[in-house]
Amino acid sequence: MASVHVKGHRREILQQPGYYPTRKRTGNINATSAVYLSRSAFHLSSKPQDHRLSLLLVSSSLPYPRGNEESLLSKGQKTLATVEPNIRVPFAAPIFNSAVISMASTSALSQHSFSKSSPLQNEEGKWVMQDTEQSDAEQEETSPYSLLTVKVIKMTNAHQADYLSQSDCYVSLWLPTASDEKFQTKTIKNCRDPVWNETFYFRIQRKVKNILEMTVSDDDIIRDDDHAIILFDVAKISLGKRVMMAFPLNSQGREELEVEFLLESIQDHPEAIITNGAVVCRELACLEVEFDSRVKKKHFAENELTFTVRGSFEETQRVSLGSGSRSPLPGPTLFHYAKYKQPSLDVALTKKRRLPSFCACVTCRERRSRSIPLSLPLKSLPSEQEAVGKHRKFDLLLKTKKCQEDLDVRLGFDLCAQENDFICKRKKVVAAALKEILQLEEDLEDDEVPVVAIMTTGGGTRALTAMYAHLLSVQELNVLDCVSYITGLSGTTWTMANLYEDPDWSQKNLKKTLNDVRRHVLKNKFLACFAPDRLKYYLKELCQRKQEGHQISFTDLWGLIIESMFRDKEDSLKLTDQQQALNRGQNPLPIYLSLNVKDKISDQDFREWVEFTPYEVGFPKYGAYIRAEDFGSEFFMGHLMKKIPESRICFLEGIWSSVFSLNLLDAWYISVHSEDFWHKWTRDKITDIDDETQFPKRPNELETRVVCPTDSFSDIFRDIVTLRPAASEIHNFLKGLQMNNNYLESEFSKWKDCELDSQPNHLTGAADYLILIDTAFVFATSYPPLMRPERKVDVVLHFNYSSGSQTGPLKEASKYFAKQGIPFPKEVPDDQETPHLKECYLVGEKESPETPIVVFFPLVNDTFREYKAPGVRRSPSEMAEGNVDVTNSCGPYYINNLSYSEENFDKLVNLSYYNVQNNKDLILQALRSAVERKKQKKKWQPLQKSAGDDGMGVPNREAPQHLPNCLAVEKMK
């Protein structure tokens, strides 16, 4: 590290910030004016021999902004100066700004020796800021930064990880909301009570949830052992207060880690953020790098420049210059990066030798291709102005600018504008249908029309077939026009995708559609799916999909096989094409459900609902949605970076019914409905260590916890049982988004249902890809989209197609929503208490008005054995037609059977059709009760409003609180 000697001042005076004269030439900067000494730059080690001094070099002709003087260093970089964007200072030296600094670690301040033969390092280049006209920017609401100081002091009674000696301990710190890098103390060898006294600095945004992870590790030759990981919520620290913490790592051995925290305000440019209360989108900046037209191209024959901005969307880009004098210069190179990370632009010039060499040693390889590094801090560049880098070999034009404020990810828990418009149109259709079937004397007003939905479960070909029959029966009862939503998962998504190819399917007789499906179910699937011409077709489609930019997996092949099973030719339709079936409100709105999971983590420890509509795809949990046509494209920090063509519907069907993404742990859970055995061997041990006497519990804060990782054997075992070799990976459209500091108090809490929800550093915003699987592996029903309070569903027709327990999916849903605090019927039928199930149950009618009424249709054969139609008994010769075995898991309708015989297909269709027809009265009773509820609620609303105007009203705490359907920009100063 370059140093500056300041003579004539005592050490205690130097510890105060201020300007001190010097004439020492340092690096490529002639610091002839002044040196500013920063308080935070002083080494805080207890050892005098380790004392070091870091200086900020500034020009005395320009004022230095107080509060920004912290010198932030990083490993392996030559540190010379820090320049604010609004200060013009000539510089040409490598420089790097990080969000954190270890003042005591020798490696963090290590010098980097540059070779004299490097033309880039010896060149006295100069970066000149060029003024450009700036238009007045619109006023933004912003949130300031804070400086978090973390001092790792010591550890007592360290765990002895080695048999022959004490542990070689070090502590690593990771705060991803401030920096992508992990920083660590030095290693104390063979010591039971290591002392570090090392200080780290983090520039944080208090509007996001900052969870500091401190890992105590043992340094080994082969692999470092992580002994304990402390998860500490920085929100516990009050501004301006110094806090000393002793974290107990092992209560039995009195093992403790002592750490000191200090949170201070800093005078820095505040940050504009966009949040919906759950997730936060931070400032995104764009760097434009371009060669000057005066570039001396004779120096670039067969050379290549590599630009790298770590943590950016593009990460690394290579630019080759043609050797010919007439070859055009390459266009601008763009990098999109998080402004708060303050990254650097690393430039490397690769020189290729023309003479051949047959030596494979490292030295010769380096001679053939030399990489000459140059690091430039992006924070030092002025915003919306152009900087020119002059060099004897090339000139670069650099410009940083703010990206557009409009996000391509919609942040909000309300329904999108298109769905709201659809509901307005659909209500007119529903109102007319209800008036007819309920024989109402007057027309229903908009606020008197209930929202009716059809909810289906998975079940492969059994679900596909039975759903067609159920919809046909509902249509002939004139109830289909009363339905506003249809949700599906797994096999029922095949039915839905097929139906919505026709924009007017619900207005046509479904018997013709059912006959067409019958032909596909009866055909030989092996010949239809694996003929030579189909295999060539699969290969062509997968290659094209790869070329378009999609991530290819076995799920894509499965989607093409589904297309061959139930269609005669290639289906070019996409999810957005189904909007034509909704533009007049003529059909119910389809909602397809999938599940987002993580590698090497149990589905019970992490799972997130992902809903697909023709309008949007998104997470109800985060309140984050994208346009359906953008699903699969690449996003970064809420912005669409790379548009990839929309997938055909068959590929989405492969995701929604991805049976091949099942792992061993899923199979175990499906069999015994418990993961206790596996958790004992694969899950990390987590212990709450919060001291409420020091930090009173607050609802927006997470508890301090210690995570004890499993051993190597358990890691291997976990990798085996959680492996998903065929799961689909989709570009994550939440990439780069962070959690709001108060996310636990937002709508997120309604869907907080797994262990990882309390570890925001590892939620979906930190992942590069989404791993989407069939929901039926974890949750047998498609209720979650309907239970969003924004949809206000009043009646649900539950059609069950699952194998095994017929009441199990409904009971599972009831327990889940009760735990989440979402209104749902609590008294549901149980086939263990009532072995003989009826064809239909009406539940939730006598519960609270907020509870939806569920008309539950289990797939059972009850009165159909003796009746071929409601009130019409079978003759002795027809009794065989009523013998339908839908309960036997190894019968003709088991889940893996993709083809049915004519007899079995007709029996399943007739049974499903009959069960709905025979329970028409219960369906009408549910609709009538829902209309009465709406009218009663309408009568009470004026009374509640008048009471509120008199000042005597009590706010309705049970009513859902909706955020506005727009992006909320929060302000905090």
N, C-alpha and C positions, 0 to 999 in steps of 0.2 A: 504494500500500500504506500502511495506517495505520502511523504510527511513534510511538515513545515515546522521549522524551529522558530520559536518566539522567545527572544531573550529579554532579560530585564524585568521579568514579572515573576512574582512568587506564585507557587502552586495554588494557594487558596484564592488568589485573585483570578487566576485562569479558570477557576471553576465557575465563575459568573459569566453569563452570556455577554458578549460585547465585541467591539471591533478592536483589533490590535495591529499595529503597523508591522509590515515585514517586506523584505525585498528578495525573498527566496523564490527562485524559479522552480516550479513543480510540474513535471510531466510536460504537456504541451500548452500549459497555461502560464503566462507570465503574471503572477500575482504580485504586482508592484504597488497595489493600492492598499488593500486591507485584508485581514483574515477575520472571519466571524467565528467565534468559538461557541459551540452549542453545548448546552448543559447535558443533553442526552447523549452526546458523543463521548463522554468520559467513560473509561473502563471502570467497572464497579467490582472488579475482583478484589479479594482480600489479600492477594499476593502482590507485593510491590513490584516484583520483577515482571509481572504480566501487564503493567500499566501501559496503556496506549492512548493516543489522542487522535480523534477524527475531526477534521476541520472542513468547514464549508467555505469555499472560495467564492467571493462575490466582488463585483466591481463597485468601487466607492462612488462612481458617478451616478449610480442608480440606487434608490432606496431598497433595502432588503425587507421583505414583509415579515414582521415579527410573528412568531407562532408557527412559521413553516420551516424553522431552522433545523429540524430533526434530521440528522444524517442517517440514512437507512442503507445499510450495506448488505452484501450477499457474498456467497462463497465464490472463489475463483475469479473475481472481477477486479480490475484495476480502478479504484475509486478516486476521482479527482474533484468533481464539483456537482452541485445540484442547482439547477436553474429553473426558476418558475416560468410558466408559459408566457407571462406578460413582461418578462425581462429579456432584453436583447444582450446576450453575452457571446462573443465569438468563442467557439470551442471546437476541438477536433479529436478529443480523446475518448477512449472507451469508457462507458459509464453505465451504471445499472442502479435503478431504484427499486427497492423491495418494500413490502409492507411490514417487514419485521427485521430486527437486528439483534444479534447476540453480541453484546459488548465484551463478554468475557471469553468467548470461544476464540481460540487462536485461529482456527480454520476459517472462521467467518471473516477474519481480517487478513487472511493470507495474501501475500504478494504474488503477482503473476509476472514472471520474467518473460519479456518479449525479445524475440530474436532480432538482431541487428539487420538480418537479411530480409526482413519483412518490409516490403515497400509501403504497405499501408500504415505500418506503425511508425515509420520514420518520417512520414510525410507531414509537413506542417500545413495540413488542410484547414479549411475554414468554412463554417456553416453560417451563412448570412441570412437573416430574417428579412423577407420582402413584404412590405405593407401592401395590403389589398383592401379594397373598400368593403365594409361590413354593413349589412343592413341591420336595422334595429330588430333584435330578437324578441319574440313574444315572452311575456312575463311567465316564469315557471315557479311552481311551488317546490320548495327544496327542503332537504334535511341535512344538518351539519354532521361532520365527522367528529370522532373522539379518539383520544390516544389511550390505548390500554397498555400499561406497563406490567409485565409479569416477571417476577424475580424468583427463580428456582434456587432455594437456599440449601436444603440438605435433606437427607433421608436417614431414618433411624431404623435399626434392626432389619436390614435388608434381607430378603429371602435368599437362602443359599441354594442357587440353582445348580452349582457344580459340586461334584462329590469330593474333590481333593482340595478345593480352595473356595474362598468367598466369591460372591458375584462381582462381575465387572459391569457396574451399573452406569447407565446414562438415561436421560429423560428427553424425549422428543415431544414437540409441541406442534399441533396442527389446528389452525383456525381457518377453514376454507372460505369463510365469508370475508376474509381479509387478504389471504394469499393462498395460492395453490400449493406452495412449497411446504414441506415439513422441516422444522428446524430442531436441532438437538444440542444438548450440552456436551461437554467433553466427557470421555469415559474415565471413571475412577476405577483403577484396577485393584482387584482383590481386597475389597473394603466392605465392612459390614455397615459402617455409618458414613457414607460418602457425603462430602460437602462440595457444592458447586459455586454458589453465590453468583450466578449468571443471570443477566437481565435481558429480556426480550421486549420489543416494542411492536405493537400492532395498531394500525390505523383502522378503526372499525366504524361501521354505520349502525347506530343504535336502533334504527327502525327495523332492522332484520334480526332474526334470532341467531345470536352468536354463541355457539357451543364450542368451548375450548376443550380439545382432547389432549390430555397429557399422558403419555405412555412411558411406563417404567420398564426398561428392557435390560437384558443381560447380554453383553457383547461376546459372541462366540465366533469361532473360526468359520464354521460351516453355515450356521443360521442363527441369527439373533432371536432369543426367546423373549416374547412379550409377556411380562409377568402380570401387569395390571394396567388398565386404561381408565383414567378418571374423566368423566364427562361433567363439565362445569359450565353452568349457564352464566354468562357474563352479565346478564340483566340483574343478577343479585347484587352487583357492586353499585353503590351510589356514586354519583358524580362528585369528584373531589375528595373522596374518602379512601384512605389507605387501609387495606384489609389484610390481615395475616391469617392464613389457613393452614391447619395441619390435617391432611387427608388420611384417614385410617385405611390402610390397604389390607391389613390382616389383623383382625381384632385379637386373635389368639396369640400372635407373636408380637403384638404392639408395633407393628410395622407402619410407619407414618412418613408422609412426604410433606415437607414444609414449603409453602409457596406464598409469596406476597403479591397483592394486586393493587393497582392504582389506576383509576379512570379519570382522565382530565379532558377538558375541552381544548380544542386547538383551532387556531384561526386559519382556516383553509377554505377553499372554494366549496360551498355546499353542493350537495348532490341532488339532482332531480330524480325522484322515484315515482313509480306507478304501482299501486297496490289495491287489492280488493279485500284486504283484511286477513287473508290467508297466505298468499304468495306476494312477493315483491319483485318487480322488474327494475333493475338498476340501469344507470346510464351506459349506453353503448356508443362507443366512438369508432371512427373509421380513419385508418391511415392510408394515404395514397402515396405510393412510391413510383417515380417515373424517371427515366433517363433524360438528361438534358439533350437537346438536339445538337449541342456542340460536343457530344461525347467523342473522345479520341478512339475510334473503333479499331485502329491498327493494333491496339494493345489487347484486344479482346478476341483475337483469332482463336477459335476452338475453346473459348473459356466460358464459364458458367458462374453466374452469381446466385447465391442461395440466400433468401431472406427468411428470417424466422422471428415471429412474435409469439412467445410462449403464452399459452392460455387463450389465444385468439381462436376464432372459428376456423381460419385457414391454417393456422399453426406454421407450416413451412411451405414456401413456394420457390420454385427454381426458374430462373430467367436465362435463356441462352441468346447470345448476340451472334448474328450471322457474320461470317468472315468476309463476305463480299462488301464492297464499298457502297453498292446500291441497295443492299438488303435493308428493309425498313426496321426502325427501332421498335422494340416491343412496347405494347400499350401499358397503361398504368397497372400496377400491382396493388390490390386492395387487401387490407387486413381489418377485420372487425374484432374489437377487443373490449373487455370491460374496463371502463375508465378508472374505476377505483383501484384496480390492481397495479396501475402504474408500471406497465411492462416496458421492455426495451426492444428495439429493433436490432437483431443480430444479423450482420452482413458477412458473408463468407465468399471469397473468390477462389474458385477451383481452377487450377492451371493443369492442363493435360499435356503431357510430354508427347512429342511426335515420334521420337526414336523408340523402337521396340526394346523391351527388356524382358529377359526370361528369368530374372531373379524374383523369388516370391517372398523375400525377407521384408520385414516391416519398414526398414529404412528406404528400400527401393520403392515400395508402394507409396510412401509419403512423398518421394521425389516425383513420382509419376503424377500424383494428384495432391497438390498442396492446398490446404484450406486456411485462409488468412482471416482471422476473426476481427470484427469491429462491432462494438455494442454502443447503441445510441438510445438515450432515455426519451421516451415519447412524451413524458411530462414536460420536458424542456422545450418542446415545440409549441409555438403559439397556436391557439385555436383559430381556425378559419383563415390562417395566413400561410404563406408559402415559405419554406426554408430551402435554401440552395446549398448543397454540399459540394464544395470544390476540391478536386483532387487532381493530381497530375495525370491520372489515368482515366478518370471518369468524374462526372458530376451527377448528383442525384437531386431530384426535386421532391421534397417531402411536404405533406400537408395533412394535418389532422382536422377532422370536422365531426360535428355531432350528427348522429344518425337521426332519421326521421322520428318524430315523436309518436306517430300513430303505430300501434302495435298490430301485428298480424295474429296474435293470440288474444282472444277476447277474455278479459278478466272480469268476472261478474257471476253471481249465483242466479240471476234471473234468467228466464228463457230468452232465446235470441229473438230478434224482431220478426224473422220469418215464421217461427213457430207461433208467436203471439198472433200474427196475422192469420195463420192457418186456423187457430182455435176460434177466432172470430167468425171465420167462414163456416167452420164445421158446426158451430153451435146452431146455426140456422137449419142445417140438415138434421141435427139431433133433435132440435125442438119440434120440427114437423113430424119426425118419426115417433117421438114420445107422445105427442098429442094423439096420434093415430092408434098406437097399440095400448095406451092407457085410457083411451077414450075420454080425454080431457075436454072440457067445454070451452076453455079459453086458451089462447096461445100463451106459451111460456116466454117470459122475458129473459134477457141474456143472463142475468144473475140468478135465475131460477132453473137454469139448465145444468144438470149434473154432468160431471166428467166421468165417462164410463170407459173402462179399459179391459182388454183381453190379455191375460198373463199366461204364458206357456212355459213348460219345462222341457228339458232335453230328453232324448231317447232314440236317436238315430232314425232309422227308417220307420220304426213304430211311431215316433213323434211326427214325422213327415206325413204319414198316412192318416193317422187319427186327427191331426189338426185340420186337414182338408175336410174331413167328414164333419167335424165340429163347426167349422165356418159355414159349410153348406146348411147345416141344421139351424144355426143362428140366423142365417140369411133368410131361410124360409119362415122363421118366426117374426121377421121384420125387425129383429133386434140389431142386426149388423149396422144399420144406419144410425143406431144410438151410440155406437162405439167411437171414441176419439183416438185411442191409442191401442197398438198391438205390440207387445214385447216378446222377444224370443231369444233363445240361446241354443247352441249345439244344433240338433237335427231340425228344430222348428225354424231356424233361420233359412234352411233350404226351402221350406214352404213359402216363407215370406218373400224371399228374393225372387222366387218363381212367380208369385202372384203379382208383384209390383212391376213386372215387365209390361203388364197391360195397365195403362193409365186409368181405366174404368172397370177394373176387375170386380169391385164389390157391387157394381150396378148391373152386372151380367150374371146369368145363371151359372153357378159353379159346378154343375154336373158335367158340363163339357170339359172343364179344367180337370176335374177329378178323373174322368175317363183317360185323359192324356197322361196323367201321373200314373194311373194304373198300368199303362203300357210300359213305362220306364221301370216301375218297381218289379214287374214280372220278368223283364229281360235278363239275360245272362250277363252279369256284371264283368266277369273275367274277359269274355270276348269283346264286350263293349269298351272296356277300359285299357286292355293291354294288347290290342291288335297292333301289328307293325306300324301302320299308318298313324295310330294314336301315339305311339312312342316317339315317332319322329316329330309329331306335333308338339308333344311335351317338351322335347329338347329345344325346338325352335322358340317356343314361348318363354322358356326359362332363360335362354340366351338373350332374347330381346329384353326381358325384364332386368337382367343383370346390366345390360348396356344402358338402360334408362336410368340406372342409379339405385335400384332397389337392392335390399339385402336378401339374398336367396337362401331358402331353407327348404327342408322337406315339406313344410306346411304349404309352400307354393305348389309343389307337385300334388299334394293332397287336394288342393283347390281345383286343379285341372282334372283330377280323377272324379271329383264330385260333378264337375261340368259334364264329363262323359257319361256318368251314371244317370243323370236326370235331364239331359238335353240332347237333342239330335245333332246340333252343330255348335260352332263357336258362338258364345254369347258375348257380344261387344258392349253390352250395357254396363254402366257404372252406378255407384251409389247415388251420385247426384242426379242421374237420369230419373230416379224415382220422384223427384220434385214435381214432374209432370203429373203424377198421380195425386198430387196434393194442392195444385194451384187453384182449384175451385172448391176445395174442402170436400171432394167427392168420396174420398177413402179415409180410413183411419191413418194416423201417422205411425209408421213402423219405427221401432227402437230395437236395435240389436245390441246385445250385451256381451262383453268380453272381460277378461281379468288380467291385470298387469301384475307380474310377479318379478322376483329377482333370483339370480343364480346363487346357489349354495345357501339359500334361505328357505325355510319351510313356508308353505302357503298360509299357515296359521299365524306365522310371525310377520308376514308381509303380503298384503293383497290389496288391490285397488280396482274399483269398478271403472270400466271404460265404456261409455255408451256411444253408439253410432246412430245417427239419424241422417236422412238425405240432406239436411242443412249443416249439421255440425258433428264433430267428433271431439269428445273431451272427458274430463274428470269431474264428476260432481263434487268430489272431495276437495279439490283445489279451486273449484270455480274457474277453470281454465279450459277454453274450447277453441278449436280452429275450424275453418271451413272444411267441409267434407272433401272437396277436391284437393285440398292441401295435405291430406293424410298421407304419410310416407315421404313427404318432402323434408328438407333439412332446415331446422330452426336453430336460432341462437339468441338467447336473452329476449324472447318474445318477438323476434323479427324473422321473417322468411328469408333465408339465405340462399337456398338452392331449390328451385322448383323442379319437382320430379313428376312426370305424367301420372295422373290418377290411375289407380289399379282397377282392373275389371272386377266385377262383382264376384266372380268365382274365387279369386284370390282372397277376398274378404271372407267368403264362406269357409275357406280353408282355415282361416284364423279363428272364426267363431266356433268351429267344430273341430278344433285341432286335437283329435284323440291321441295323436302320436306324441304330444308334448307331456304325456303322463310320465311321472318318475316313480321310483320305488316307494317314496314316502307318500305320494298321492294314493297309490294302490293300497298301502297299509291303512291310511286314514279312511278310505272308502270301505274297507273291510271291517274295521273295528271302531271307527269314529273316535279315535284317540291317538295322540302323538306322544303320550307321556313316556313310553319306552324309548322312543327315538330322541326326545328332548334330553333325557338323562345322559345320553352319550354324545349328542351333537350340538346342543345349545350352550352358548357361553353363560357362565354364572354371573348374574347381575345383582348387585346389592346396593340399596339406597343408604347413603351415609350423610344425609342432610342433617345439619344441626339447627333446629328451629329456634334455639335460643340466640343464635347469631344471625340467622336469616329467617325472619318470619315468613311463613308460607303465603305466597300470592298466586292467584289463579293463572297469571300469564307466564309464570316461571316454571322451569322444569327442575325436578329434583336432581341433586348431585348424586351420581352413581359411580360405582366401581365395577368394571367389566373384567372378569378373569377369563381370558381365552382358553379354549380347550387345548389338549395336548396334540401332538402330531398324529397319533393314531386316530383320535376322534376327528381330526381334520380330514384325513383320508376317508374315513367312514362316512362323514357328512358329504364329501364330494361325490361319493358313489350313490348314496340314496337320494340325493337332490339333483343328480345329473339329468338334464333335459336335452338330449342330442338333437331332437327334431323341433324344438320350440322356435317360433318366428321372432326375428329381431327387426323392429321398426325404428326408424330415426325418431328420437325423442323430441317432441315439439315443446316440452317444458325445460329443455336443456338450458342451464344458466340462470333459471329463476331460483330465488331463495325464499325461505319462509319468513313471514312477518313476525316481529317480536311478540305480537299478541295473537298468533295464529290459533292458539288453543281456545281463545274466546270467540272465534269466528265460526262461520258455518262449517268449517273443517271439523269441528268437534262432533258434529252429527255423524260423520263417517269415520271417526277415529276408532279403529277396532283391532289394531294389532300392535305388536311390540315396537316395531320400527317407527311408528308414528311419534314416539317420544325421542327419536334420534334424528333431528332435522338434517344433520350433515349427510345422512345416507338415504334421504327420500328421493323421489323421482327426479327432481331438478338437478341432481348431481350425476345422473346417469346419461350415457351417450345414446342408449337404445332402450326401447320398451320391449319387454318380453311378454307377449300376449298369448294366453292359453284359453282353452274351453272352460267357461265358468262352472259347468256341471261338476268338475272335479272337486270343487270346494263348496259351492252353493248351488243347490239343485233348481232354484227358481230364478226368474228374471224380474223379481219385484223391485230391486233398488231404484231403477229409473222412475218407476211409478210413485215411489214414496218420497221423491223430492217435493218439499212443501210448495215449490213454485208451480207444480203441475196440478195440485189440488184435486187429486183423484177421489171420487166419491164411491164408485162401485167397481169391483174387480171380478171378472169372470175368470176363475182359476181353472185351467185345463191341465191336468196332471198326466204326464206320459212316462214318468220315471219307473224303473223296475224296483222290486223290493217293496218296502213299506210305502203305501200310498199316502198316508198322512204325514210321513216323515218330513217331506219338503215344506209343508205348511207349518208344522211344529217348529222346524228349524228357523223359518222366517219369523214366526211369532217371537221366539226367544231372542233372535238377533235384533229386531226392531225395538223390543222392550229394553234391551241393554243399551241401545243407542238413543233411547228417549224419543223415538218416532212413533206417532200413533198408529197402532195396528191391533187387530183382534187378538185378545189374550186367551179366550176360551175357544179352543179349536178341537176337532175330533181327534181321537187317538185309537189307532187300529189295535193296539195292545190291550186297551181297556174294552174296546168293542170290536171283537174279531170280525163280526159280520157287518161290513160297511154298506151304507146306502149309496145310491147313485149320485146324490147331490146333498150338500149341506149349506145352510145359510148362517154365516157367522159374522159377528160384529154389529148386527142390527140393533141390539139392545145396549151397546156400549156407548161411550161418549160421542157427541156429534162430530168430533174431529176424526174419529176412527172410521176408515173406509169399510163399506159392507162388502164382504167377500162371498161370492157364490162358488163353492168349491165342488169340482167334478173330479173325483178319483176315477182312474181307469179300472172299473170293476164290472163284473158280469153278475147282475142281481136279478131283476125281473125280466131281463132280456131272454133268460133261459125259457120262460114260458110265454112271453109276449113278443110278437114280431113287430107290433106297433102299439102305441098307447091305447089300452083298452081292447086290443085284438089278440086273443089267445092263439097259440100255435096248434096246428093239428098234429096228430101223432107222427105223421110223415115229415113234419117240419121241425121236430124237436132237435134233430142233429144240427140244424143251422144255428140253434141257440147255444150250442156247446162251444164256447170260445174260451180258451185257456190263456189269459193275459197275466196270470200270476206266476207261472212257472218260469224261473230264470233261464232254464234250458229248453224252453218250449219254442214254438215257431216264431215268436216275436222277441227273442232275446236280442240284446243290443248289437251283437256282432253280425247278425243276419241282415244282409243288405238286399236280399231278394226274397219275395214271398211267392207262394203258389196262388193261383186264381182263387181257390177256396179260402185260404187264410186271409188274403187281401180283402175279399168281399165280407168275410165275417167281422174283421176289425172295423171296416167302414160302417157296416150296418149297426154294430154295437155302439160305436161312438155317436152316430147319428141319432139312434134311439134314446140314449141317455139324456141328451139335450131336449129332445121332443117330449119326453116323459116328465120333465121337470120345468115345463114352461111356466107354471104358476109361481115357482120360487124365483125365477128370473124376473118376472113382472112384479112380484112383491118387493124385490130389492130395488128395482127402478122406481116404484111408487114411493117407497120409503125415502129414497134419495131426493126425490122431488119435494116431498114434505119437509125434509131437513133444510133444503135450500130456501123454501118459503118461510119456515120458522126463523131461520137466520136473518132473512131480509126484514122480518117484523121487528127483531130485536135490535138491528143496527141503528134505526132512528132514536131508540130509547138510550142506547149507549152513547150516541153522539150528543144528545141533549144533556145527558148527565155529565159528559166531559166538558161541555160548554159552561155548565154551572160550577165547574171546579170541583164537583163531587165524584167524578168518574175515576175508576181505577183502571190503570192500563192493563190490557189483555196480555198477560205474560205467556200464554200458551200459543197465541197467534204467531205465526212465523214472521220474522222481520226480514224484509227483502232489501237487498242492495239495489240501487238504481242500475238500469241496464246500460251502463256506460263505464268507461274507465275512470276510476277515482284516483286523483292525484292528491296525495296526502302531504301536509305541510307540518314541519316541526322545527321550531327555532328555539 
